Structures are given as structure tokens and as C-alpha cells.
């Protein structure tokens, strides 16, 4: 089970990295841009492999929201720190709701997964 959660964390990092490389590619032209985009595709592809491993121990209904929510939170932090994007109080409220939602899903996911195994 631990390996599944580690694989899901790696998937979040790959999603964050791939999207960050895709955004960063706009600063380049020609072959350099294609190289950065190819890196983004490779990172996303590795993330898909990690997600496949994560799904061996985590239900899809839990893993996918954690992937998306975690990616949104991480990408937002990188957008601010690397690209100088500004966040409003609405952005922070939205991020807080995403994090609360992931915690709630995880809390109920354990009971759902146990019920599925016992039934």
C-alpha cells in the first residue's frame, strides 16, 4: 500500500513538472522549444506509469482526485515562485477547498476501500 501512495506522489510531481515544462517552453523558439516540450511529454509519460502503479493499491475514485488536486496546488505554487504569477484571495480560498476535499476523500476512501475488500 505504501508503494501505491509513493507512486501517486510521484505522479503528482510528474504532472506538476510536465505542466511546468510545457509553460516554460513558451520562452523558447525552434529546436530549444521542441526539446523542452519533449521533456514535458516524457515527464508526463513517466507520471502515467507511476499512476498505473498507484492504482494497484488505491481506488481510482480516490487516486484521481488526489492527483488532480495535488497537481493544481503544486502547479499554483510553482506558477507564483517561478513565473511570478499573482494570486488573489479567491485563489487561496480555492486551494484551501481543494486540500480540504482531498483530505475528506482520503478519510472516506479508507472506509470505502475496506468495505470493498470485505464485501
GROMACS elastic network, one bead per residue, 0.5 to 0.9 nm:
[ bonds ]
;  ai    aj funct       b0    kb
    1     4     6  0.51924   500
    1     5     6  0.66409   500
    1     6     6  0.88294   500
    1    54     6  0.86311   500
    1    56     6  0.84105   500
    1    57     6  0.54266   500
    1    58     6  0.76233   500
    2     5     6  0.52136   500
    2     6     6  0.61977   500
    2     7     6  0.85294   500
    2    57     6  0.84329   500
    3     6     6  0.50071   500
    3     7     6  0.59875   500
    3     8     6  0.85092   500
    3    53     6  0.80053   500
    3    54     6  0.72873   500
    3    57     6  0.81236   500
    4     7     6  0.50200   500
    4     8     6  0.61544   500
    4     9     6  0.86540   500
    4    50     6  0.86106   500
    4    51     6  0.84496   500
    4    53     6  0.61266   500
    4    55     6  0.68131   500
    4    56     6  0.66623   500
    4    57     6  0.53609   500
    4    58     6  0.65266   500
    5     9     6  0.61750   500
    5    10     6  0.85622   500
    5    54     6  0.62182   500
    5    57     6  0.79843   500
    5    58     6  0.75896   500
    5    63     6  0.88100   500
    6     9     6  0.50294   500
    6    10     6  0.61981   500
    6    11     6  0.85726   500
    6    50     6  0.88053   500
    6    54     6  0.75816   500
    7    11     6  0.61406   500
    7    12     6  0.87354   500
    7    47     6  0.85990   500
    7    49     6  0.88110   500
    7    50     6  0.50617   500
    7    51     6  0.63618   500
    7    52     6  0.83743   500
    7    53     6  0.61818   500
    7    54     6  0.50495   500
    7    55     6  0.88153   500
    8    12     6  0.63236   500
    8    13     6  0.86842   500
    8    47     6  0.86482   500
    8    50     6  0.66208   500
    8    51     6  0.58311   500
    8    52     6  0.88678   500
    8    53     6  0.79536   500
    8    54     6  0.51906   500
    8    55     6  0.82448   500
    8    58     6  0.87990   500
    8    63     6  0.71241   500
    8    66     6  0.81977   500
    8    67     6  0.69723   500
    9    12     6  0.51231   500
    9    13     6  0.63397   500
    9    14     6  0.86526   500
    9    50     6  0.87255   500
    9    51     6  0.89845   500
    9    54     6  0.87898   500
    9    67     6  0.79499   500
    9    70     6  0.85241   500
   10    13     6  0.50216   500
   10    14     6  0.60800   500
   10    15     6  0.85388   500
   10    47     6  0.68079   500
   10    50     6  0.65179   500
   10    51     6  0.81264   500
   11    15     6  0.60511   500
   11    16     6  0.84518   500
   11    44     6  0.82915   500
   11    46     6  0.79162   500
   11    48     6  0.69111   500
   11    49     6  0.81988   500
   11    50     6  0.55459   500
   11    51     6  0.56547   500
   11    54     6  0.83798   500
   11    67     6  0.69960   500
   11    71     6  0.87725   500
   12    15     6  0.51109   500
   12    16     6  0.60893   500
   12    17     6  0.84945   500
   12    47     6  0.75332   500
   12    51     6  0.88259   500
   12    66     6  0.82594   500
   12    67     6  0.54516   500
   12    68     6  0.76867   500
   12    69     6  0.88488   500
   12    70     6  0.60812   500
   12    71     6  0.53233   500
   12    74     6  0.81198   500
   13    16     6  0.50261   500
   13    17     6  0.59644   500
   13    18     6  0.84110   500
   13    47     6  0.78458   500
   13    70     6  0.86364   500
   13    71     6  0.73086   500
   13    74     6  0.79727   500
   14    18     6  0.58112   500
   14    19     6  0.83669   500
   14    40     6  0.88855   500
   14    43     6  0.55316   500
   14    44     6  0.57655   500
   14    45     6  0.84003   500
   14    46     6  0.70858   500
   14    48     6  0.85179   500
   14    50     6  0.87886   500
   14    71     6  0.87877   500
   15    18     6  0.51744   500
   15    19     6  0.61092   500
   15    20     6  0.84084   500
   15    40     6  0.89573   500
   15    43     6  0.74164   500
   15    44     6  0.58194   500
   15    47     6  0.64333   500
   15    48     6  0.88324   500
   15    67     6  0.82022   500
   15    68     6  0.86829   500
   15    71     6  0.62072   500
   15    75     6  0.85936   500
   16    19     6  0.53869   500
   16    20     6  0.60636   500
   16    21     6  0.86474   500
   16    44     6  0.87864   500
   16    70     6  0.86545   500
   16    71     6  0.54914   500
   16    72     6  0.78949   500
   16    74     6  0.62776   500
   16    75     6  0.54239   500
   16    78     6  0.84104   500
   17    20     6  0.50114   500
   17    21     6  0.60961   500
   17    22     6  0.85244   500
   17    40     6  0.71780   500
   17    43     6  0.68158   500
   17    44     6  0.78947   500
   17    75     6  0.81683   500
   18    21     6  0.51878   500
   18    22     6  0.61808   500
   18    23     6  0.87199   500
   18    37     6  0.85386   500
   18    39     6  0.73814   500
   18    41     6  0.66081   500
   18    42     6  0.77794   500
   18    43     6  0.52935   500
   18    44     6  0.53356   500
   18    45     6  0.89265   500
   18    47     6  0.87528   500
   19    23     6  0.62344   500
   19    24     6  0.84975   500
   19    40     6  0.67051   500
   19    44     6  0.81647   500
   19    75     6  0.75949   500
   20    23     6  0.51640   500
   20    24     6  0.60247   500
   20    25     6  0.85825   500
   20    40     6  0.77775   500
   20    75     6  0.71220   500
   20    78     6  0.76732   500
   20    79     6  0.79629   500
   21    25     6  0.60270   500
   21    36     6  0.61826   500
   21    37     6  0.66524   500
   21    39     6  0.70579   500
   21    40     6  0.51952   500
   21    41     6  0.89178   500
   21    43     6  0.89163   500
   22    25     6  0.52481   500
   22    26     6  0.74420   500
   22    36     6  0.70728   500
   22    37     6  0.56262   500
   22    38     6  0.88541   500
   22    39     6  0.84256   500
   22    40     6  0.56686   500
   22    41     6  0.83797   500
   23    26     6  0.59471   500
   23    27     6  0.81670   500
   23    37     6  0.88633   500
   24    27     6  0.58509   500
   24    28     6  0.79006   500
   24    33     6  0.86736   500
   24    36     6  0.75889   500
   24    37     6  0.86638   500
   24    83     6  0.85947   500
   25    28     6  0.56010   500
   25    29     6  0.80168   500
   25    32     6  0.80435   500
   25    33     6  0.51010   500
   25    34     6  0.76530   500
   25    35     6  0.83923   500
   25    36     6  0.54764   500
   25    37     6  0.60923   500
   25    40     6  0.88600   500
   26    29     6  0.74645   500
   26    33     6  0.69798   500
   27    33     6  0.76088   500
   28    31     6  0.84203   500
   28    32     6  0.60168   500
   28    34     6  0.85885   500
   28    36     6  0.84360   500
   29    32     6  0.60129   500
   29    34     6  0.78643   500
   30    33     6  0.55071   500
   30    34     6  0.65209   500
   30    35     6  0.88798   500
   31    35     6  0.61036   500
   31    36     6  0.86608   500
   32    35     6  0.50782   500
   32    36     6  0.63516   500
   32    37     6  0.86437   500
   33    36     6  0.51852   500
   33    37     6  0.61488   500
   33    38     6  0.85110   500
   34    38     6  0.59424   500
   34    39     6  0.84806   500
   35    39     6  0.61795   500
   35    40     6  0.86546   500
   36    39     6  0.50155   500
   36    40     6  0.63267   500
   36    41     6  0.88064   500
   37    41     6  0.63001   500
   37    42     6  0.86245   500
   38    41     6  0.50494   500
   38    42     6  0.61465   500
   38    43     6  0.85872   500
   39    42     6  0.50231   500
   39    43     6  0.60957   500
   39    44     6  0.85153   500
   40    43     6  0.52057   500
   40    44     6  0.61466   500
   40    45     6  0.85193   500
   41    44     6  0.51057   500
   41    45     6  0.60172   500
   41    46     6  0.86391   500
   42    46     6  0.62075   500
   42    47     6  0.85169   500
   43    46     6  0.51881   500
   43    47     6  0.61936   500
   43    48     6  0.87604   500
   44    48     6  0.63160   500
   44    49     6  0.88807   500
   45    48     6  0.50800   500
   45    49     6  0.66084   500
   45    50     6  0.88090   500
   46    49     6  0.51368   500
   46    50     6  0.63397   500
   46    51     6  0.86431   500
   47    51     6  0.60508   500
   47    52     6  0.85890   500
   48    52     6  0.62424   500
   48    53     6  0.87775   500
   49    52     6  0.51076   500
   49    53     6  0.65576   500
   49    54     6  0.87731   500
   50    53     6  0.51159   500
   50    54     6  0.62134   500
   50    55     6  0.87563   500
   51    55     6  0.62137   500
   51    56     6  0.89322   500
   51    63     6  0.83021   500
   51    64     6  0.88716   500
   51    67     6  0.86893   500
   52    55     6  0.52588   500
   52    56     6  0.69412   500
   53    56     6  0.54740   500
   53    57     6  0.77953   500
   54    57     6  0.59891   500
   54    58     6  0.60816   500
   54    59     6  0.87441   500
   54    63     6  0.74881   500
   55    59     6  0.61743   500
   55    60     6  0.63156   500
   55    63     6  0.70622   500
   56    59     6  0.79311   500
   58    61     6  0.83777   500
   58    62     6  0.67392   500
   58    63     6  0.60249   500
   58   109     6  0.88031   500
   58   113     6  0.81004   500
   59    62     6  0.54552   500
   59    63     6  0.60982   500
   59    64     6  0.85628   500
   59   109     6  0.79590   500
   59   113     6  0.70963   500
   60    64     6  0.57077   500
   60    65     6  0.83881   500
   61    64     6  0.60768   500
   61    65     6  0.69492   500
   61   105     6  0.86424   500
   61   109     6  0.81935   500
   62    65     6  0.58353   500
   62    66     6  0.63716   500
   62    67     6  0.87368   500
   62   102     6  0.83552   500
   62   105     6  0.63091   500
   62   106     6  0.66584   500
   62   109     6  0.62366   500
   63    66     6  0.52165   500
   63    67     6  0.60507   500
   63    68     6  0.87090   500
   63   106     6  0.89708   500
   64    68     6  0.61795   500
   64    69     6  0.84420   500
   65    68     6  0.51310   500
   65    69     6  0.58021   500
   65    70     6  0.81076   500
   65   101     6  0.86358   500
   65   102     6  0.68988   500
   65   105     6  0.80972   500
   66    69     6  0.51480   500
   66    70     6  0.56174   500
   66    71     6  0.80983   500
   66    99     6  0.89221   500
   66   101     6  0.88524   500
   66   102     6  0.57605   500
   66   103     6  0.88327   500
   66   105     6  0.82275   500
   66   106     6  0.83288   500
   67    70     6  0.53087   500
   67    71     6  0.59255   500
   67    72     6  0.85350   500
   68    71     6  0.50972   500
   68    72     6  0.61018   500
   68    73     6  0.86307   500
   69    72     6  0.51466   500
   69    73     6  0.62320   500
   69    74     6  0.86224   500
   69    95     6  0.84207   500
   69    98     6  0.57886   500
   69    99     6  0.69979   500
   69   101     6  0.83421   500
   69   102     6  0.68684   500
   70    73     6  0.51792   500
   70    74     6  0.60965   500
   70    75     6  0.84264   500
   70    98     6  0.82099   500
   70    99     6  0.77928   500
   70   102     6  0.82091   500
   71    74     6  0.51369   500
   71    75     6  0.58165   500
   71    76     6  0.82716   500
   72    75     6  0.52369   500
   72    76     6  0.59840   500
   72    77     6  0.86418   500
   72    95     6  0.79122   500
   72    98     6  0.84253   500
   73    76     6  0.52391   500
   73    77     6  0.64105   500
   73    78     6  0.88353   500
   73    95     6  0.62121   500
   73    96     6  0.89940   500
   73    98     6  0.78499   500
   73    99     6  0.79934   500
   74    77     6  0.51937   500
   74    78     6  0.62949   500
   74    79     6  0.85904   500
   75    78     6  0.50346   500
   75    79     6  0.59473   500
   75    80     6  0.85976   500
   76    79     6  0.50110   500
   76    80     6  0.63631   500
   76    81     6  0.87064   500
   76    85     6  0.86529   500
   76    87     6  0.86217   500
   76    91     6  0.89307   500
   76    95     6  0.85934   500
   77    80     6  0.52955   500
   77    81     6  0.62190   500
   77    82     6  0.84227   500
   78    82     6  0.54526   500
   78    83     6  0.72504   500
   78    84     6  0.87865   500
   78    85     6  0.89567   500
   79    82     6  0.55592   500
   79    83     6  0.50243   500
   79    84     6  0.64369   500
   79    85     6  0.56327   500
   79    86     6  0.84062   500
   80    83     6  0.57757   500
   80    86     6  0.62287   500
   80    87     6  0.74898   500
   81    84     6  0.57962   500
   81    85     6  0.76434   500
   82    85     6  0.81609   500
   87    90     6  0.78177   500
   87    91     6  0.56963   500
   87    92     6  0.71039   500
   88    91     6  0.52032   500
   88    92     6  0.66616   500
   88    93     6  0.87760   500
   89    92     6  0.50831   500
   89    93     6  0.61500   500
   89    94     6  0.85669   500
   90    94     6  0.60662   500
   90    95     6  0.85705   500
   91    94     6  0.50682   500
   91    95     6  0.61891   500
   91    96     6  0.86018   500
   92    95     6  0.50668   500
   92    96     6  0.61463   500
   92    97     6  0.86445   500
   93    96     6  0.50604   500
   93    97     6  0.62565   500
   93    98     6  0.86984   500
   94    97     6  0.50827   500
   94    98     6  0.62403   500
   94    99     6  0.87132   500
   95    98     6  0.50367   500
   95    99     6  0.62611   500
   95   100     6  0.86198   500
   96    99     6  0.51665   500
   96   100     6  0.61597   500
   96   101     6  0.85262   500
   97   100     6  0.50202   500
   97   101     6  0.59834   500
   97   102     6  0.85786   500
   98   101     6  0.50247   500
   98   102     6  0.62298   500
   98   103     6  0.86953   500
   99   102     6  0.51297   500
   99   103     6  0.62843   500
   99   104     6  0.86457   500
  100   103     6  0.51186   500
  100   104     6  0.61651   500
  100   105     6  0.86213   500
  101   104     6  0.50528   500
  101   105     6  0.61050   500
  101   106     6  0.85375   500
  102   105     6  0.50851   500
  102   106     6  0.61007   500
  102   107     6  0.85184   500
  103   106     6  0.51258   500
  103   107     6  0.60687   500
  103   108     6  0.86513   500
  104   107     6  0.50487   500
  104   108     6  0.61983   500
  104   109     6  0.82173   500
  105   108     6  0.52460   500
  105   109     6  0.55763   500
  105   110     6  0.86385   500
  106   110     6  0.64500   500
  107   110     6  0.59711   500
  107   111     6  0.74605   500
  108   111     6  0.53999   500
  108   112     6  0.62581   500
  108   113     6  0.86622   500
  109   113     6  0.58892   500
  109   114     6  0.83878   500
  110   113     6  0.52036   500
  110   114     6  0.61414   500
  110   115     6  0.85783   500
  111   114     6  0.51394   500
  111   115     6  0.61011   500
  111   116     6  0.86090   500
  112   115     6  0.51105   500
  112   116     6  0.61999   500
  112   117     6  0.87070   500
  113   116     6  0.50894   500
  113   117     6  0.62902   500
  113   118     6  0.87042   500
  114   117     6  0.51054   500
  114   118     6  0.61489   500
  114   119     6  0.85009   500
  115   118     6  0.51611   500
  115   119     6  0.59025   500
  116   119     6  0.52854   500
